Each structure stands twice: as C-alpha cells, then as structure tokens.
Amino acid sequence: MTIPPYFAKKKPVSASPVTTSSKRTSSVYSTDFQEQYLNALYYMRLSRMLEEKLGALYRAGGRIVGGVYLGKGQEAFAAAMGVQLRMGKDVYGPLIRDQAGRLAFGEPIIETLRTYLGAATGPMRGRDGNIHRGRPREGYMAMISHLGSLLSVVAGALFARRLKGTLGDSIGATSVGDGGTSTGAFHEGMNLAAVEKLPLIVSIANNQYAYSTPNTRQYACENLVDRAKGYGVHGEHIDATDLAACLTAFRGAAARAKAGEGPQIVVGTLLRLAGHGEHDDASYIPDKKRHTHEARDCIEVAAKFAMEQGWVSETALTTQMEEIRRLIDQTVAKVSKEPAPDPFKENWQALSTAGLVEGQNP
Amino acid sequence: MSGSITYLEAIREAQYDALRNDPAVFLYGQDIDTFGGAFKATKNLGKEFPGRVFDSPISEDAMVGLAIGAAIEGARPIVEMQFADFSSIGFNQIINQAATLYWRTETPCPLTIRLPSGGTAGSGPFHSQSMEAIYAHYPGLVILTPATVEDAYWMLLDSVELNDPVIFCEHKFLYYHLKAESIGERSLPIGKARIARPGRHATVVTYSAMVHDAIRAAEELQLDGYQIEVVDLRSVKPMDTDTILGSVARTGRLLAVGEAFPWGGVTAEVISRVASEGFHLLDAPPMRLNAKDTPIPYHPNLWKAHRPTVASIAGALRNLLRY
C-alpha cells in the first residue's frame, strides 16, 4: 500500500451504483470504491496524527498561535466527502472539524502547520488563523466564524461558473454541524441553493453537542435529515462512524449533484471525541454517551474493516503510520524555522485598490 | 428641476451599460427581473439581458453570500437590496465575509451592493434608513453616496469595475425628483469630494440628498450676503479629507450635515478629522446637524421635523456665522 501523494489526482467518482466485484476479494465493493476507501483511511489517519501533534503543541504552550479545534471522531465523515472532490475543479468550504476533509481535498499538511504555527509563509500570512485558512481563488474557501455563512458563498461560486459556462461536472461541498443548522444563514443558503438547483453537497455532522449544547436544545425535528424535504432536496442520514457508509453516501450525493439533481444533504450521526477546542474538557458529555455506538473510533473501525476485506495488511498500516509520523515531524521542524509575520512589512491594506486606502497615497 | 434623465434612470442606465460592457456582470435581487425592481431600477434589464438578471428569494444573507462566491470566481455581481434597511439581514456577509476577504486571502471581491437609502415621507422606521456610517466603520468596504445624476451613473459604473466590495447608497428621494438634461461627462474619480457650490464665509460638508438641501440653505443665506461653500463628499469612504480641509481653510467655519442618526457617523467623522488635522483653520467651533436620535417617524409632520431641512440647515449656519 502506498501513501497517496499530495494533490493526488483522484479518480472521478463513478455515477453508477457500486455493484462490481473486486478481483482481489469477493467483496461487493468496486475497486474504485476500495481505492477511495484506502485514500480516505490514509487521510483520516494523517489527520488524527496531525491533530494530536497540534493538541500536544497547544498543551505544551507557546508554539500554537490561537485556539485548536479538532475533528477527532469526525474523520470518516469529513474524509469521505473530501475524497469526492478534485482540487482545481470542485469548490470546497470546510468547517472547523474537517481537517481530514481538507487533506483529502488536497491541502498539504505544511499549509495546516504554517497556519497553526503562525508562519508568515502560510496561506493566511498571520492575518487570520488556523481553521479559517483557505485559498478561495483555487476553490478552497476560507471559513469565517459565523456558522452556516459559507453555504451561500460556495453556492455563489457554482452559480458564477454556471453563468460563465465553465461549470462542467464541478460540484461544491460544504459542512456544518448540528449547531450550524440553527442559523439563519444556513436556512437562507440552503433554500437559495435549492432554488438555484446548484450541484452542492451539504454535510451535516451531528456530533450531538454544539460546544456544550445538546441536540435537545438545538432542534425539535426528529432527525436533521427531515429538513431536506422542506428544502426540496435529496437527503440521507448515515452512521458517520462507518467509513463505508460515509463513502457510499457521499459518492451517491456527488453523482446526483453532477447529474443535475441539485443540492444534496448528508447527515452523519457521530460523537465528537474531544472538547469543542483543546481548552474544553467536554465534561458536559455524560459518561454513558462515551460508550455508545456513536462513540466508536471511526479510524479503528475503518482500519479493521479494510483488513477484514483483505484490502490492507496490519504491517502496511504500521508502516504507513511510521511514515505519517515522520512526515509530520519533518514538516513541523521545517515550519518552525520559517519567519513569523512582521508588522513593519505588513501593508495594512484591506482593499485591493491601493488608491482607495485611507491614509495612503495612490 | 427640469431635464430628461432622472437619478433613477441614470442608475438603470449604468446597470444596462455594465451588463453590456462586461459579460461577468449579473444582477441579483428581489423582484428585479420581470417586475423590474421595487423602484424600477432594473426595468426591462431582464428582457434585454436574458439569463443575467435574477429574482432572488427573500434572503439578504444568502444573496450577498452568493454574490461573494461569484465574485471570488471572477464574476461582477450587482446585488439590489430592496431597501437599504433590509441589508441588516445581509450585514454579516457584508462586513465579515466580503469586507475581510481580500485582507485574509488576497482574493479580490468585485461586488456592488445597491442600497436604496434615506427617507421619503410616509416610509417609516424600516424603509427610510441611511446605513452608510455603519458600513463605513468596517475596513475593506468602499461606501459611495452619489448626490447627482452624473454621479449616480458614473460612480455605479466605477463601482462595478472596482475589484473591491462597494456599498452604493442611492437616495430614494432623488430617484424621481432629481433630473438632469443628460448624464454628462465623468468628472471626478471615486474618493474625491466635489465643491458643489463655492463660497467663503462657511463650509457645509454633506452628501447624498442633503447636498441639495444644503445648496438651498446656502441660496437662502446669500440673500443676507453670505457665501456658503457646499462640499459634496460623494464617497464617504474613502473620505476626501484634503478637499474638506481646503474648504475649511478658505472659510474658517464648518457645518457637517447628514440625514442619518446623530450618534457617531459620517458627520462625526468629518468634525473629528477637521478638529484633529485642521484645528488651526477654524474660526468657530465646528457644528453638526443630523436626524434626531429616534427611529424614523412615519407621519410626514413628524418625519420633516426628524431630519435636517433647508430651514434647519440655514438656522445652523446663522448660528455658526454669528459665533
């Protein structure tokens, strides 16, 4: 098993249902599915290790600039969407728990580390931090903290492409959590994307707690997927601790979006296996919740399944983890030597039109 | 005022020309396609440019969000807010998403948001607001307040060509009442104020519809032998401090007039700049005249007393000149 290169070209998602048998096993999964599964598993493991490193650096103090918000437990759901996307072709608007999705989309870990470690070389150049990073001109949207507000922005990028005639089979994808579905921006964006019938996947990671607020104080419908009907879009609800279920759902959603069926909602039930941020011990999550099905570690589940299917050996997974650790350590070392932003070199210019910046000459 | 083109028609013409000049331009807003917009600022544009003028759902947040996403992709959207007041629903997208985008990501955001602004009699608290100050407070936005037919046309065309988000505050009172013989030539770029009327005894700095009230007040004071200079800001952000200071240097007296609420705002900014950068130019304490500190009233009797008028501007000028 090889580690996928960064910016790896992923095979386009097949629009046909997954029925072909793999030659290697008697599995019902296609070889394409299997390849995506192993790609996703790699990004899940890379994400987990990278985030553990970020958490350790945060706790050690002094290295990380700003907060650390981890996606522990949400890797399968995030990566399964990420591997459907093609950087340079699709539009991705991730949220705070999508590290695995960002990596699967094609973000190299050096971009993550440069942002967290506050290097001037990173995509945000010290002007914004961490989970807010992105490269919008490359279809990698940079979230703001206001939940749900990226939905209409991703929709707008698709809208413009359709207007220009360059949409082709591009799709957009964006994420919210259970808490984000309560905002006006989510509702407005979802409804607008549906009215405009845009090829947009909206993933809703129901991790059961919005910071500390439980589902019972967040919404009153039975299941968040019920909302899909209200918006007139296709909706699906899955067990987000099961990578195969996640992949099947997002593959289907991507195929339907490409086929012109409009926005797709995928709701995944899981449990956040960390605090809201590393400053939060999540003491509000009752102990019995931590022993439910949703509290399963999606990475352990996925690795076990892949081995059972004969797609990967334990030795290969061990080797992969060693390579991941080495990659992370080398990248941390490299980024640590990079310069921090310099206020004297900053142009302090919020407009792209220099002549209209107050207090500066044209 | 006689003439053959109104301020509103100039806005429609500018959008027509923007659509004709650049295929990246599209219009997005409520009731703007077949209906032509609540004020008819997009009349027939949907017919003339099929597939480029879109009726939106009543979702100001998502309308602006969509326009930002489109601008990232190189489109040049013009969003029509049905009334400036409703832009409060899109506030977050405007000030947190559009205004921060270039700074955060070096991605230009060529987006124009049209705000039918200001009071007309009978419009009440939620169809009369002037939002320029609240947007001007945020870095990353250009705030334009055209007072003439010429500026309504040229500044809107300039806005669409700009690679930054523009809040285009067009005054509803001027829509039908302000007319010109023709649109006229482009005179000043965005960011430059205009001496709307030259004078030497006092300066009134104002913008949008109040420019016309200030000129009428100046005409009234001319009967008493005073020559009042009126500065039309045109753009409240960036604010042309040099032109303001140049005028105050000539007159020694400053009255800043605005239709918006009195706390903070554009007039306070004008006074603050002159006080800190041109204190030595002043022969009298600078004065401000704004609307009252209440929501905008509905009944014309109350409405007329809530905002500055020709009479109250003239009264303030007499006080200023007596000092």
Boltz contact constraints between the chains, C-beta under 6 A:
constraints:
  - contact:
      token1: [A, 127]
      token2: [B, 103]
      max_distance: 6.0
  - contact:
      token1: [A, 127]
      token2: [B, 104]
      max_distance: 6.0
  - contact:
      token1: [A, 128]
      token2: [B, 104]
      max_distance: 6.0
  - contact:
      token1: [A, 136]
      token2: [B, 72]
      max_distance: 6.0
  - contact:
      token1: [A, 136]
      token2: [B, 105]
      max_distance: 6.0
  - contact:
      token1: [A, 136]
      token2: [B, 107]
      max_distance: 6.0
  - contact:
      token1: [A, 137]
      token2: [B, 107]
      max_distance: 6.0
  - contact:
      token1: [A, 142]
      token2: [B, 105]
      max_distance: 6.0
  - contact:
      token1: [A, 144]
      token2: [B, 96]
      max_distance: 6.0
  - contact:
      token1: [A, 144]
      token2: [B, 97]
      max_distance: 6.0
  - contact:
      token1: [A, 146]
      token2: [B, 92]
      max_distance: 6.0
  - contact:
      token1: [A, 146]
      token2: [B, 96]
      max_distance: 6.0
  - contact:
      token1: [A, 152]
      token2: [B, 62]
      max_distance: 6.0
  - contact:
      token1: [A, 152]
      token2: [B, 65]
      max_distance: 6.0
  - contact:
      token1: [A, 152]
      token2: [B, 66]
      max_distance: 6.0
  - contact:
      token1: [A, 153]
      token2: [B, 65]
      max_distance: 6.0
  - contact:
      token1: [A, 153]
      token2: [B, 68]
      max_distance: 6.0
  - contact:
      token1: [A, 153]
      token2: [B, 69]
      max_distance: 6.0
  - contact:
      token1: [A, 155]
      token2: [B, 66]
      max_distance: 6.0
  - contact:
      token1: [A, 156]
      token2: [B, 66]
      max_distance: 6.0
  - contact:
      token1: [A, 156]
      token2: [B, 68]
      max_distance: 6.0
  - contact:
      token1: [A, 156]
      token2: [B, 69]
      max_distance: 6.0
  - contact:
      token1: [A, 156]
      token2: [B, 70]
      max_distance: 6.0
  - contact:
      token1: [A, 157]
      token2: [B, 69]
      max_distance: 6.0
  - contact:
      token1: [A, 157]
      token2: [B, 72]
      max_distance: 6.0
  - contact:
      token1: [A, 157]
      token2: [B, 73]
      max_distance: 6.0
  - contact:
      token1: [A, 159]
      token2: [B, 66]
      max_distance: 6.0
  - contact:
      token1: [A, 159]
      token2: [B, 70]
      max_distance: 6.0
  - contact:
      token1: [A, 160]
      token2: [B, 70]
      max_distance: 6.0
  - contact:
      token1: [A, 160]
      token2: [B, 73]
      max_distance: 6.0
  - contact:
      token1: [A, 160]
      token2: [B, 75]
      max_distance: 6.0
  - contact:
      token1: [A, 185]
      token2: [B, 61]
      max_distance: 6.0
  - contact:
      token1: [A, 188]
      token2: [B, 59]
      max_distance: 6.0
  - contact:
      token1: [A, 188]
      token2: [B, 61]
      max_distance: 6.0
  - contact:
      token1: [A, 188]
      token2: [B, 62]
      max_distance: 6.0
  - contact:
      token1: [A, 189]
      token2: [B, 62]
      max_distance: 6.0
  - contact:
      token1: [A, 191]
      token2: [B, 57]
      max_distance: 6.0
  - contact:
      token1: [A, 192]
      token2: [B, 57]
      max_distance: 6.0
  - contact:
      token1: [A, 192]
      token2: [B, 59]
      max_distance: 6.0
  - contact:
      token1: [A, 192]
      token2: [B, 62]
      max_distance: 6.0
  - contact:
      token1: [A, 195]
      token2: [B, 57]
      max_distance: 6.0
  - contact:
      token1: [A, 350]
      token2: [B, 103]
      max_distance: 6.0
  - contact:
      token1: [A, 350]
      token2: [B, 139]
      max_distance: 6.0
  - contact:
      token1: [A, 350]
      token2: [B, 140]
      max_distance: 6.0
  - contact:
      token1: [A, 351]
      token2: [B, 164]
      max_distance: 6.0
  - contact:
      token1: [A, 352]
      token2: [B, 102]
      max_distance: 6.0
  - contact:
      token1: [A, 352]
      token2: [B, 108]
      max_distance: 6.0
  - contact:
      token1: [A, 352]
      token2: [B, 163]
      max_distance: 6.0
  - contact:
      token1: [A, 352]
      token2: [B, 164]
      max_distance: 6.0
  - contact:
      token1: [A, 353]
      token2: [B, 162]
      max_distance: 6.0
  - contact:
      token1: [A, 353]
      token2: [B, 164]
      max_distance: 6.0
  - contact:
      token1: [A, 356]
      token2: [B, 142]
      max_distance: 6.0
  - contact:
      token1: [A, 356]
      token2: [B, 191]
      max_distance: 6.0
  - contact:
      token1: [A, 356]
      token2: [B, 238]
      max_distance: 6.0
  - contact:
      token1: [A, 358]
      token2: [B, 238]
      max_distance: 6.0
